[in-house]
Amino acid sequence: MTISLPKSTIHRTVLENGIVVLVSENPTCDIISSRIFLRVGSCYEHREKAGLANLLSAVLTKGCDGLSSFDIAEKIETLGASVSADTTSDYFLFALKTVTADFAEILELSARILRSPTFPESEVELEQRIALQDIRSQQEQPFAIAFEKLRQIMYKDHPYSMSVLGDEKSLTNVNCQDLKEFYQTYFRPDNLVISIAGKIDTQKAVELINQNFGDWKIPANKPFAKLNFPEINPQPRQVISPQPSQQSIIMLGYLGASVHSPEYAALKLMSTYLGNGLSSRLFVELREKRGLAYDVSAFYPTRIFPASFVVYIGTAPHNTSTAFHGLRKEVDELSKTPLDPEALQVTKNKILGQYALGKQTNAQLAQIYGWYETIGLGIDFDRKFQEDINAVSVADISAIAQKYLWEPYVSLVGHEEAVNTVFVG
């Protein structure tokens, strides 16, 4: 079954074994990018094995049936192509890019890697050591410490509380057999989305996918496991992490909505208004006017489950209390004072302009449409997101700010005497 959406260059095909194929034809650029998504991320790990999916992404390209890590690297480099794998909380990603003439060969190699990885023990041990070094490195970074502590108090037992890297204890628990079992459970054709963008027509792309993945069978009598976590009830509190740092990191976190919520667009606009760029409210008020910030921003990631709405500031130790109250005041204003209509329109223009700029390359197109399909939004979300942003009103901003941004979780990192000057309560 093939569907061509109206006013869209994206073609969607579902193969007999459940693989969803998305093709964006771009005849003007002799490059093809593909993103192969699996609907499984670190959320599917057992907590005591956190970091498993990320480790799997690191070793996936280090050996497959008949090919060593060196053989794979040599084939890719000989063609001047690129292949990589990555993991997020919500999905697993395998990315490839090559000139059009070599796409069939790189796709064949990619299918071989994805369908028959060998997880060599020596490669697993090497990548495990590297991941442990990354974990230890993050433990020395004030921002990473603050965010880790914030996640933990916000999400508690939910998988979003854990870093994709895991921690030293959980990652040390992972072995080759764990990787194989995770792979065998979740790497299956009916869990796969293949998004392609570049100089290739839809029919040819689907033929190549069928040749390389069409005979991949759905496991018999093994329905794909669905995640079912209990509802997260906000219970804001604070955590203070004394560190010998040259600055204080202040993070305020609010439990927001998932991307499937009708309130997602308004929260995205609020995050952009507060902390996106040099003209953002936080930057202008706290850095430019008051000189309180080394760094100040906001972020609200797109997530399947309720996402964290975070504002943060890095400030001099002696300014810690002042910066905290300034940061809190700017967020509270969204609930107390209606946003100026002109400021709202400027924010809409900013977010939609950045969104358009994020769809210029084949890699960006393959990523965004494959991502939408993978997290259950569908490729029509490309249109819907823009419509939803334009539809947000000043009244919507006030109402949704009052609903979500009422009381923050707080994470403070810095010299003990500095962070203890902050009154939270």
C-alpha positions as CSV (number, residue, x, y, z in Angstrom):
1,M,0.0,0.0,0.0
2,T,1.4,3.4,-1.0
3,I,0.1,6.7,0.0
4,S,1.1,10.1,-1.5
5,L,0.0,12.9,0.8
6,P,-1.5,15.9,-0.9
7,K,0.9,18.8,-1.4
8,S,3.7,16.7,-0.2
9,T,6.8,15.2,-1.8
10,I,6.8,12.4,0.8
11,H,5.7,8.9,-0.3
12,R,4.8,6.3,2.3
13,T,4.9,2.6,1.6
14,V,4.3,-0.3,4.0
15,L,5.9,-3.6,3.0
16,E,4.3,-7.0,3.7
17,N,6.5,-7.6,6.7
18,G,5.5,-4.3,8.3
19,I,8.5,-2.1,7.4
20,V,7.4,1.5,6.7
21,V,9.3,3.2,3.9
22,L,9.3,7.0,3.4
23,V,10.8,8.5,0.3
24,S,11.4,12.2,-0.3
25,E,12.6,12.6,-3.9
26,N,15.2,15.3,-4.6
27,P,16.6,15.1,-8.1
28,T,18.7,18.2,-7.8
29,C,21.2,16.8,-5.3
30,D,23.3,13.7,-6.2
31,I,23.4,12.6,-2.6
32,I,21.1,10.1,-0.8
33,S,20.6,10.1,3.0
34,S,18.7,7.5,4.8
35,R,17.6,7.2,8.4
36,I,16.6,3.7,9.6
37,F,14.6,4.0,12.8
38,L,13.5,1.3,15.3
39,R,10.7,2.1,17.7
40,V,12.8,1.2,20.7
41,G,15.1,3.3,22.8
42,S,16.6,3.4,26.3
43,C,13.0,3.4,27.7
44,Y,12.9,-0.3,27.0
45,E,16.0,-1.2,29.1
46,H,15.7,-2.7,32.6
47,R,16.9,-0.1,35.1
48,E,19.8,-2.3,36.3
49,K,21.1,-2.5,32.7
50,A,20.7,1.2,31.9
51,G,23.1,2.2,29.0
52,L,22.5,-1.1,27.2
53,A,20.8,0.4,24.1
54,N,23.5,3.1,23.8
55,L,26.2,0.4,24.0
56,L,24.4,-1.6,21.4
57,S,24.5,1.4,19.1
58,A,28.2,1.7,19.6
59,V,29.0,-1.9,18.8
60,L,26.4,-2.5,16.1
61,T,28.8,-1.5,13.3
62,K,31.8,-3.3,14.8
63,G,31.0,-6.7,13.2
64,C,28.4,-8.6,11.3
65,D,28.0,-12.0,9.6
66,G,31.2,-12.4,7.6
67,L,32.6,-9.0,8.2
68,S,34.9,-7.6,11.0
69,S,34.9,-4.1,12.3
70,F,37.9,-3.3,10.0
71,D,36.1,-4.8,6.9
72,I,33.0,-2.7,7.6
73,A,35.0,0.5,8.0
74,E,37.1,-0.2,4.9
75,K,34.0,-0.7,2.7
76,I,32.4,2.5,3.9
77,E,35.6,4.6,3.6
78,T,36.4,3.2,0.1
79,L,33.1,4.6,-1.1
80,G,33.4,7.9,0.8
81,A,30.2,7.2,2.5
82,S,29.1,7.5,6.2
83,V,27.3,5.1,8.5
84,S,26.5,5.5,12.1
85,A,24.2,4.4,14.9
86,D,22.7,6.2,17.9
87,T,20.1,5.8,20.6
88,T,17.7,8.2,22.3
89,S,15.1,7.6,25.0
90,D,12.4,7.0,22.5
91,Y,14.0,5.4,19.4
92,F,17.1,3.7,17.9
93,L,18.7,5.3,14.8
94,F,20.9,3.9,12.0
95,A,22.1,6.7,9.6
96,L,23.7,6.4,6.2
97,K,24.7,8.9,3.5
98,T,26.3,8.4,0.1
99,V,26.4,9.5,-3.5
100,T,23.5,8.2,-5.5
101,A,25.6,5.7,-7.5
102,D,26.8,3.9,-4.3
103,F,23.5,3.9,-2.5
104,A,22.5,0.3,-3.4
105,E,25.9,-1.0,-2.2
106,I,25.8,1.0,1.1
107,L,22.2,-0.1,1.7
108,E,23.1,-3.7,1.2
109,L,25.9,-3.3,3.7
110,S,23.6,-1.5,6.2
111,A,21.0,-4.3,5.9
112,R,23.8,-6.9,6.6
113,I,24.9,-4.9,9.7
114,L,21.3,-4.5,11.0
115,R,20.2,-8.0,10.3
116,S,23.3,-10.0,11.5
117,P,25.4,-8.2,14.0
118,T,27.9,-10.3,15.9
119,F,28.7,-8.2,18.9
120,P,32.4,-9.3,19.2
121,E,33.3,-9.5,22.8
122,S,36.5,-7.5,22.4
123,E,34.6,-4.7,20.7
124,V,31.9,-4.7,23.4
125,E,34.6,-4.4,26.1
126,L,36.3,-1.5,24.3
127,E,33.1,0.5,23.7
128,Q,32.0,-0.2,27.3
129,R,35.3,1.3,28.6
130,I,34.8,4.3,26.3
131,A,31.2,4.8,27.6
132,L,32.3,4.5,31.2
133,Q,34.9,7.3,30.5
134,D,32.0,9.4,29.0
135,I,30.0,8.9,32.2
136,R,32.9,9.8,34.4
137,S,33.5,12.9,32.3
138,Q,30.0,14.1,32.7
139,Q,30.3,13.7,36.5
140,E,32.8,16.5,36.3
141,Q,30.6,18.9,34.3
142,P,28.4,21.2,36.4
143,F,25.6,21.4,33.8
144,A,25.5,17.6,33.3
145,I,25.4,17.1,37.1
146,A,22.6,19.6,37.5
147,F,20.5,18.1,34.7
148,E,21.1,14.5,35.9
149,K,19.9,15.5,39.4
150,L,16.9,17.3,37.9
151,R,15.8,14.3,35.9
152,Q,16.1,12.1,38.9
153,I,13.8,14.2,41.1
154,M,11.3,14.9,38.3
155,Y,10.9,11.3,36.9
156,K,11.9,9.1,39.8
157,D,11.4,5.5,38.6
158,H,10.4,6.5,35.0
159,P,13.1,5.7,32.4
160,Y,13.4,9.4,31.6
161,S,15.1,9.8,34.9
162,M,18.2,8.0,33.5
163,S,20.9,9.2,31.1
164,V,21.0,7.3,27.9
165,L,24.6,6.4,28.9
166,G,23.3,4.8,32.1
167,D,25.6,5.0,35.1
168,E,28.8,3.3,36.1
169,K,27.0,0.5,38.0
170,S,24.3,-0.3,35.4
171,L,26.7,-0.1,32.4
172,T,29.2,-2.4,34.1
173,N,26.3,-5.0,34.5
174,V,25.8,-5.2,30.7
175,N,27.4,-8.1,28.8
176,C,27.4,-9.5,25.3
177,Q,24.4,-11.8,26.1
178,D,22.4,-8.8,27.2
179,L,23.0,-7.1,23.9
180,K,22.0,-10.1,21.9
181,E,18.8,-10.6,23.9
182,F,17.9,-6.9,23.5
183,Y,18.6,-7.1,19.8
184,Q,16.6,-10.3,19.3
185,T,13.6,-8.9,21.1
186,Y,13.3,-5.5,19.5
187,F,15.1,-5.6,16.1
188,R,12.4,-6.9,13.9
189,P,10.8,-5.7,10.6
190,D,7.5,-4.6,12.0
191,N,9.3,-2.2,14.3
192,L,11.3,-0.5,11.5
193,V,10.9,2.8,9.7
194,I,13.2,3.5,6.7
195,S,13.3,7.1,5.6
196,I,15.1,8.1,2.4
197,A,15.8,11.5,0.9
198,G,17.7,12.3,-2.3
199,K,18.2,11.6,-6.0
200,I,16.1,8.4,-6.2
201,D,12.5,7.8,-7.3
202,T,10.1,6.1,-4.9
203,Q,9.7,2.9,-7.0
204,K,13.4,2.3,-7.1
205,A,13.8,3.0,-3.4
206,V,11.1,0.6,-2.4
207,E,12.6,-2.1,-4.7
208,L,16.0,-1.7,-3.0
209,I,14.4,-1.9,0.4
210,N,12.5,-5.0,-0.6
211,Q,15.6,-6.6,-1.9
212,N,17.5,-6.1,1.3
213,F,14.8,-6.2,4.0
214,G,11.8,-7.8,2.3
215,D,12.6,-11.4,3.4
216,W,13.1,-10.3,7.1
217,K,10.4,-12.3,8.9
218,I,8.2,-11.1,11.8
219,P,8.9,-13.4,14.8
220,A,6.0,-15.8,15.2
221,N,3.9,-15.6,18.3
222,K,6.0,-12.7,19.7
223,P,3.9,-9.5,19.8
224,F,6.0,-6.4,20.2
225,A,6.1,-5.2,23.8
226,K,4.4,-1.9,24.4
227,L,5.5,0.5,27.2
228,N,3.0,1.2,29.9
229,F,4.3,3.4,32.6
230,P,2.3,4.8,35.5
231,E,1.2,8.5,35.3
232,I,3.9,10.9,36.5
233,N,2.4,13.1,39.2
234,P,4.4,16.4,39.7
235,Q,5.8,16.8,43.2
236,P,8.2,19.7,42.9
237,R,11.2,19.7,45.2
238,Q,14.8,20.8,45.3
239,V,18.2,19.1,45.1
240,I,21.5,20.9,46.0
241,S,24.8,19.4,44.7
242,P,27.8,21.2,46.2
243,Q,30.7,21.2,43.7
244,P,34.1,23.1,43.6
245,S,32.9,25.0,40.5
246,Q,33.8,28.5,39.2
247,Q,30.1,29.2,38.6
248,S,26.7,28.2,39.9
249,I,24.3,26.3,37.7
250,I,20.6,26.9,38.5
251,M,18.0,24.7,36.8
252,L,14.2,25.0,37.1
253,G,12.3,22.1,35.7
254,Y,8.5,21.8,35.1
255,L,6.8,18.6,34.0
256,G,5.4,19.4,30.6
257,A,3.3,17.5,28.0
258,S,4.2,14.9,25.5
259,V,4.3,15.7,21.8
260,H,0.9,14.0,21.4
261,S,-0.7,16.6,23.6
262,P,-2.7,19.5,22.1
263,E,-0.8,21.8,24.5
264,Y,2.6,20.8,23.0
265,A,2.7,23.7,20.5
266,A,2.1,26.4,23.2
267,L,4.8,24.9,25.4
268,K,7.2,24.9,22.5
269,L,6.4,28.6,21.9
270,M,7.0,29.4,25.6
271,S,10.3,27.7,25.6
272,T,11.4,29.5,22.4
273,Y,10.2,32.9,23.8
274,L,12.1,32.4,27.1
275,G,15.4,30.9,25.9
276,N,16.0,30.6,22.2
277,G,18.7,32.8,21.0
278,L,20.2,36.3,21.7
279,S,16.8,38.0,21.5
280,S,15.1,35.6,23.9
281,R,13.5,37.0,27.1
282,L,15.9,35.3,29.5
283,F,19.0,36.4,27.5
284,V,17.9,40.0,27.3
285,E,16.6,40.4,30.8
286,L,19.1,38.4,32.8
287,R,22.3,38.7,30.8
288,E,22.1,41.9,28.7
289,K,20.3,44.1,31.2
290,R,21.4,42.7,34.6
291,G,24.7,41.0,33.8
292,L,23.7,37.9,35.8
293,A,24.4,35.2,33.3
294,Y,27.4,33.5,31.7
295,D,24.9,31.3,30.0
296,V,21.1,31.3,30.1
297,S,18.5,29.4,28.0
298,A,15.5,27.1,28.0
299,F,14.6,23.8,26.4
300,Y,11.6,21.6,26.0
301,P,12.4,18.4,24.1
302,T,10.0,16.5,21.9
303,R,9.1,13.3,23.8
304,I,6.6,10.4,23.6
305,F,6.0,10.7,27.3
306,P,5.6,14.0,29.3
307,A,8.7,16.1,28.6
308,S,10.6,18.3,31.0
309,F,10.4,22.1,30.4
310,V,13.7,23.5,31.7
311,V,15.2,26.9,32.1
312,Y,18.7,27.4,33.4
313,I,21.4,29.9,34.1
314,G,25.1,29.8,34.8
315,T,26.1,32.7,37.1
316,A,28.9,33.9,39.3
317,P,28.8,32.3,42.8
318,H,28.0,35.7,44.5
319,N,25.0,36.2,42.2
320,T,23.5,32.8,42.9
321,S,20.5,33.9,44.9
322,T,19.8,36.9,42.7
323,A,20.0,34.8,39.5
324,F,17.7,32.2,41.0
325,H,14.9,34.7,41.9
326,G,15.4,36.5,38.5
327,L,15.0,33.2,36.6
328,R,12.0,32.2,38.6
329,K,10.3,35.7,38.1
330,E,10.7,35.5,34.3
331,V,9.0,32.1,34.1
332,D,6.2,33.2,36.6
333,E,5.4,36.2,34.4
334,L,4.0,33.9,31.7
335,S,1.3,32.9,34.1
336,K,0.7,36.3,35.7
337,T,0.9,38.7,32.8
338,P,-0.6,38.2,29.3
339,L,2.2,37.9,26.7
340,D,2.3,40.9,24.3
341,P,0.7,39.9,21.0
342,E,3.6,41.3,19.0
343,A,6.1,39.3,21.1
344,L,4.0,36.2,20.5
345,Q,4.0,36.8,16.7
346,V,7.8,37.4,16.7
347,T,8.2,34.1,18.6
348,K,6.0,32.2,16.1
349,N,8.0,33.7,13.2
350,K,11.2,32.6,14.9
351,I,10.2,29.0,15.6
352,L,8.6,28.5,12.1
353,G,11.7,30.1,10.4
354,Q,14.0,27.8,12.3
355,Y,11.8,24.8,11.5
356,A,12.0,25.6,7.8
357,L,15.7,26.0,7.9
358,G,15.9,22.5,9.6
359,K,14.5,20.9,6.4
360,Q,17.1,22.0,3.8
361,T,19.3,19.0,3.4
362,N,18.5,15.4,2.5
363,A,19.8,14.3,5.9
364,Q,17.4,16.7,7.6
365,L,14.4,15.6,5.5
366,A,15.1,11.9,6.1
367,Q,15.5,12.5,9.8
368,I,12.4,14.6,10.5
369,Y,9.9,12.5,8.5
370,G,11.3,9.2,9.8
371,W,11.2,10.6,13.3
372,Y,7.6,11.7,13.1
373,E,6.6,8.3,11.8
374,T,8.6,6.5,14.5
375,I,7.1,8.3,17.5
376,G,3.6,7.9,16.2
377,L,2.9,11.3,14.8
378,G,2.8,10.4,11.1
379,I,4.4,12.5,8.4
380,D,1.4,14.8,8.2
381,F,2.6,16.3,11.5
382,D,4.9,18.4,9.4
383,R,1.8,20.4,8.3
384,K,0.0,20.1,11.6
385,F,2.9,21.4,13.7
386,Q,3.0,24.6,11.7
387,E,-0.8,25.0,11.9
388,D,-0.8,24.4,15.6
389,I,1.9,27.0,16.2
390,N,0.0,29.6,14.2
391,A,-3.2,28.8,16.1
392,V,-1.8,29.5,19.6
393,S,-3.2,32.6,21.1
394,V,-2.2,34.9,24.0
395,A,-5.0,33.4,26.1
396,D,-3.6,29.9,25.4
397,I,-0.1,30.9,26.6
398,S,-1.5,32.2,29.9
399,A,-3.8,29.2,30.5
400,I,-1.1,26.6,29.7
401,A,1.6,28.5,31.6
402,Q,-0.7,28.4,34.7
403,K,-1.3,24.7,34.2
404,Y,2.3,23.6,33.8
405,L,4.7,26.3,35.0
406,W,3.2,26.8,38.5
407,E,6.0,25.4,40.7
408,P,9.5,24.2,39.6
409,Y,11.7,21.4,40.5
410,V,15.0,23.0,41.4
411,S,18.6,21.7,40.8
412,L,21.5,23.7,42.1
413,V,25.2,23.0,41.5
414,G,28.1,25.1,42.8
415,H,30.1,26.1,45.8
416,E,28.2,25.0,49.0
417,E,28.2,28.5,50.5
418,A,26.8,30.0,47.2
419,V,24.0,27.5,46.5
420,N,22.9,27.5,50.1
421,T,22.1,31.2,49.9
422,V,19.2,30.4,47.7
423,F,15.8,30.3,49.4
424,V,13.6,27.7,47.9
425,G,10.1,27.1,49.3
